[in-house]
């Protein structure tokens, strides 16, 4: 295990580490003290001078957030739209694309429920079809099968980079290469990968990418962002407009913005956005390459140690695996295991079939226990998790 960072310092900067053993980073990570302090500081300013006036005072810092996101994703600030969450970011991209009868939307078996529900709605409205690519033996999208599917009927490839129900990392860069070769738009849901992996939108080949602040970025809830490649922007008409997205230039005319902010709305929470900026800069200072190595090493160690617990079966798929670790524990229902761990000061989460229905049905799984590690976790905490699981049977 790498020790090239002061883990104890990072833990000290995370108040929650004093209260809990936290393995729900794929849900909402523990925020650094500096993130929470920035949010509270701005709320105090709003209390004193008013919301609009407070926003005016921090306008340069709010503007700098676009640059922070751009550095995180290796793109231009003009290609970033700030959103309330990743779902809204994904929807603003998806619903901006036109679909007609016979058009195809291609996705993978572990697509997230919120995204798939939107696809179903659009398919029912427009007559477009959803096409789920087969998975290969490792559980990843089968690239050869995908390549065979890509014809003139395919109008979008939508892929979840890391599914909510396991440690698998989809081969997004290879999918992006196929999409570019075929001239098909590629929408990547990076909700779980942002903040725990180094992401470069040019290497990934995606035209659109959505992410949240609350998961591995360790930012506040109610924050997210959308990346749209400059060349893609002109082809997209946002499904909703307000005076942030467009200017009302005469009684019967409006003009859209020419950057990604045409996907935004005017009203937003300044305090949480400032917190998101602090969280992104915190991650950038540590280095996403280091974070990725640390998280993947901890997760691999946890899978190894869970394998020594009688009754536990690790359920993660994929050639490359990330910080999400999923397992079942016979004969205990997942909710019972989660409650037992919570009673013993350990935070994990239950994953239901309905969140990634196609993949879970294919694997004949109803529920999973998800333990998602971050760089501030320790080997001692991994051991404690396994010891508490063993104690369930005594």
C-alpha positions, 0 to 999 in steps of 0.5 A: 500500500502506498504511503507517499501522502500523509494519510493522517493529515488527510484524516485530520482534515476530515471531521467525519473520520473521528466519528465513523468508519466511512465506506459510502463514498459512492453515495456521498463522501465525507467533506473536508473541513475546508469545504464545509467552512467555505459553505458556512462562511458564505451563508453567514455573508448572505445572512449579513448582507443578502444573497444577491449582494453576497454573490456580487462580493464573491463573483470572481471566485464563482467564476473561477469554478469553471476553470477548476472543473475545466482543469479537472476534465482537461477541457475549456471553461466555456465547455462547462455548465454548472448544475444542481446534480449529475442527473440534471446535467445528464438530462440537459444533455440527453434531452437536447438531442433530437430523436425520430422513429427508428433512431437508436440509443445505444447503452450498456447493461449496467446503465443507471436507472435515472438515465434509462428511465429518461431513455424509455420516456424519449423512446415512447415519445419519439419512436426511437429504440433503446439498444443494450449492447452485450457484455463480455466475459469480464462484464464490460461492454463488448467492444466488438458487439458495439462496433457491429451495432454502429450504423446510421440509425444510431444517434447516441451512445450513452454509457455509465463509466462506473456503475452504481452496483460494482467496481467495474470500470467501463472501457470508456476511451475505447467506446469513445474511439468507436463513437468518433470513428462512426461520427456518433455523439457519446454521452458519458455518465462519470458520476462515480468516476469523477474524483476517484480517477484521472479523467481527460475528456479528450482521451475518453473521446466523449462529447458530453460528460456529467458528474456530481460534487457529492461523491468522490469529489467530496463536495457538497450535495446539490452540486454537479456539472456538465461538459459539452465539447465545443463542436457538439454544442451547436447541434444541441438545443437545451430543453429548458431555457431561462434568462441565463441560457438566452437573452430576450433581445426583442418582443418576439426574439431571443438569442441563445448563448454560444457556450455551455452555460446555455444549459444552465438556469439563472438561480443557483446556490452560491454557497455550495458552488463555492464549496465545490470549488474548494473540493475540486482544488483539494483533489487537484492538489492531491493529484488525481493520479495519486488518488486513483492509485490509492483508492484502487489499491485499498479496494483491491485489498478489501476484496482480498480480505472479504474473500477470507470471510466465510459466507461473503461473495465479492460480486465486482466485475471488470478487468479494471476495478475502482473504489466500489466494492460490492458483495453478498453475505449468505445467509443474511439479507443486505439490509440486515448486514448494513444495519449490523455494520451501522450499529458498529459504527461502519457506514456502507450501503444497500444496492437494489435491483431497480438501480441497475435492473438489466445487469442485476437481472442478468446476474440473478441478483436482487440486492448487494452490499456496497462498501466504497473506499476513499483515500482517507480510509486505512487498512485498519478500517478494512480489517475492522469491517471484516471483523465486524462481519465475522461477528455477525455469525457468533 
